[in-house]
Amino acid sequence: SVCASRRLPSCHPAPPQIGHRRVIMGRGADEPVLGSSLLDHPSSAPHPSEKALGLWSLVALAFFWISGGIYGNEVLAEAAPPGYVLAGLIMLPLAYSLPAALVAAELGTAFPEDGGIAVWAQEAFGSSFGGHVAFWMWFACLLDAATYPGLAVDFLGQSLPVLRDHRATTSVAFVTGIALVRLRGLRETTAVSALFAVAATLPVVCYILLGAQDLDLEVALSIQGTTNWRLLTSWMMWTFTGVWSLGSLAGQVDQPQAVYPKLAAILVTLLVVQNVVPMAISFSQEPDTSSFRVGFLAVLAQRVGGPGL
């Protein structure tokens, strides 16, 4: 996420309830006391004309909540042979992310209120349980978000070594910029997220098109080598569990009953395609997986598309 899953500027919404009051993310309006719900206070929901998120704006935000692309997936090459990595990248989204996305779609439609899983827990188990879920989700997001500035520096440093030489300064600048955008409001965050989503996706598409000629299924599906199951499963779960954040801004979604099912289908398809195909090409280009490290995909992209890619 940055978010409770993976990556960049939307950064998972803060917990819906802190102390006594709930804050509608992106609007700054106070809602009723902890333990109340949208069902009890229908006037707290944004008027339909005020709702900021349609299908594609929500796709832009959720893209970073869940995955954000292949950046950092070089770790998977360290964890297991190519065949196991690709099998996991296909099976986990279908076996875990898709059902979770459908659950989030159902609950986001039933409770069109900001807060997602914390609101659902409150409705099911009461305000005390919902408050705990809100806090621990926020805390997990805080820890998770701390990884992304360093990851960004690792990749940008491949082309601009000066950034890597000033890692702390670059990371602080990265966080400050994203925070300022988020403070501007939900519409601005959505617009910047869409820009980042395009910027993160286009190089991957170009890499797929230019590198497809190097695809060697015999190499990409090889299962020879040792497997670090703990690293493999933990990294993949970290990559795909952000799907639970889909309901975090349900109160800002226009026509959630129509948007959420489509959102689930689009995101799961993106997860599979954008993770599996580039990794298969990468394994084909560099069969020696000991060469893989964070940022190495940028090196492989340079081989097929030059420094710009």
Sequence and secondary structure as in RCSB ss.txt:
>XXXX:A:sequence
SVCASRRLPSCHPAPPQIGHRRVIMGRGADEPVLGSSLLDHPSSAPHPSEKALGLWSLVALAFFWISGGIYGNEV
LAEAAPPGYVLAGLIMLPLAYSLPAALVAAELGTAFPEDGGIAVWAQEAFGSSFGGHVAFWMWFACLLDAATYPG
LAVDFLGQSLPVLRDHRATTSVAFVTGIALVRLRGLRETTAVSALFAVAATLPVVCYILLGAQDLDLEVALSIQG
TTNWRLLTSWMMWTFTGVWSLGSLAGQVDQPQAVYPKLAAILVTLLVVQNVVPMAISFSQEPDTSSFRVGFLAVL
AQRVGGPGL
>XXXX:A:secstr
   SSS STT     SEETTEEE TTT  EEEETT  TTT GGGS  GGG  B HHHHHHHHHHHHT SSTTTHH
HHHHS HHHHHHHHHHHIIIIIHHHHHHHHHHHHHS SBTTHHHHHHHHH HHHHHHHHHHHHHHHHHHHTTHHH
HHHHHHHHH HHHHHTHHHHHHHHHHHHHHHHHH HHHHHHHHHHHHHHHHHHHHHHHHHHGGG  HHHHT   S
   HHHHHHHHHHHHGGGGGGGTBGGGBSSHHHHHHHHHHHHHHHHHHHHHHHHHHHHHH   GGG  TTHHHHH
HHHHHTTT 
